[in-house]
């Protein structure tokens, strides 16, 4: 369906990359490494929005696929209902005297 393992793996890889970069920045801060803290800070300013937008886009595409599948199922159900003959006569719920 919409959960392609390759795409989910890519999303996880992107999330892991961002987490690793944040961890390196935290390590640089803990070690009082001003140079690496500066480098990681600049990298995170660039990489974080890119990764965040890419992940959000992937989630939107997954949702769009789910919605398209649901629309297709509704259309198939509608077509199937139209092919079956309808009963003529009163329904059990409309009989008041029984």
C-alpha positions in Angstrom: 0.0 0.0 0.0 1.5 3.4 0.9 4.2 2.1 3.2 7.0 1.4 0.8 9.9 -0.1 2.9 12.5 1.7 0.7 10.9 5.1 1.3 10.5 4.4 5.1 14.2 3.4 5.2 15.1 6.6 3.5 13.1 8.6 6.0 14.7 6.8 8.9 18.1 7.4 7.4 17.5 11.1 7.1 16.2 11.3 10.6 19.3 9.4 11.9 21.5 11.8 10.0 19.9 14.8 11.6 20.1 13.1 15.1 23.8 12.2 14.6 24.6 15.8 13.6 22.8 17.1 16.7 24.7 14.6 18.8 28.0 15.8 17.4 27.0 19.4 18.2 26.2 18.3 21.7 29.5 16.5 22.0 31.4 19.6 20.7 29.6 21.7 23.3 30.4 19.2 26.1 34.1 19.2 25.1 34.2 23.0 24.8 35.3 22.7 21.2 34.4 26.1 19.8 35.5 25.4 16.3 33.5 22.2 15.9 30.5 23.8 17.7 30.6 26.6 15.1 30.9 24.1 12.2 28.0 21.9 13.5 25.9 24.9 14.2 26.2 26.2 10.7 25.6 22.7 9.2 22.5 22.2 11.3 21.1 25.5 10.2 21.3 24.3 6.6 20.6 20.6 7.0 17.7 20.6 9.5 15.2 22.5 7.4 16.1 20.4 4.4 15.6 17.1 6.2 12.4 18.3 8.0 10.8 19.4 4.7 11.8 16.2 3.0 10.3 14.1 5.7 7.1 16.2 5.8 6.8 15.8 2.0 7.2 12.0 2.3 4.4 11.9 4.9 2.2 14.0 2.7 2.8 11.7 -0.3 2.0 8.7 1.9 -1.2 10.3 3.0 -2.1 11.2 -0.6 -1.6 7.5 -1.6 -3.8 6.4 1.2 -6.5 8.9 0.2 -6.3 7.8 -3.5 -6.6 4.1 -2.4 -9.6 4.9 -0.3 -11.3 6.9 -3.2 -10.7 3.9 -5.5 -12.2 1.5 -3.0 -15.3 3.8 -2.6 -15.7 3.9 -6.4 -15.4 0.1 -6.7 -18.0 -0.3 -3.9 -20.3 2.2 -5.7 -20.0 0.3 -9.0 -20.6 -3.0 -7.3 -23.8 -1.6 -5.6 -25.0 -0.3 -8.9 -24.6 -3.7 -10.6 -26.6 -5.6 -8.0 -30.4 -5.6 -8.5 -32.4 -3.7 -6.0 -35.3 -5.3 -4.2 -38.7 -4.0 -5.0 -41.1 -4.0 -2.1 -41.2 -2.8 1.5 -38.2 -3.2 3.7 -38.5 -4.9 7.1 -37.8 -1.6 8.9 -40.7 0.2 7.2 -43.5 -2.2 8.1 -45.3 -0.8 11.0 -48.0 -3.5 11.4 -45.6 -6.5 12.0 
